Amino acid sequence: MEKALILAGIVGPFYLVYGLSLLLYVKQWEKVVAEFMKNHFIWLPFAVFGLVLGLIMVNVYNVWAWDLYVVITLTGWVLIVKSVFYFLAPENWIKSAMECKCIKSDAYFYFWGALMTVLGVLLSYNAYLA
């Protein structure tokens, strides 16, 4: 449980700040995504960082228990899968994934912003205040 609290103290504030940013600056995030869609190679440093961070998270805390901290395990595995997909998928698959119309809608950013904010509050609360 101690490892979960340490990771919650890192992931929680990140999710909180990231989620609030998505909620408050939807139009700016749409511009960022549009630029990333023009040249998918811009994602390479994020894929490297995501793979390393995901592997660290999964190696430190890989517990599949039905509680709040499963978010940490899921975050680690999602980072790994997304990064592996980016490194190994053919270019046309990556471009197709990035052209999903849902990514271009305000609702997409509001949904993920709200989810990240709630998860960030819950993880931060449990890491620092509970």
Secondary structure, 3 states (H helix, E strand, C coil): CHHHHHHHHHHHHHHHHHHHHHHHCHHHHHHHHHHHHHCHHHHHHHHHHHHHHHHHHHHHCCCCCCCCCHHHHHHHHHHHHHHHHHHHCCHHHHHHHHCCHHHHCHHHHHHHHHHHHHHHHHHHHHHHHC
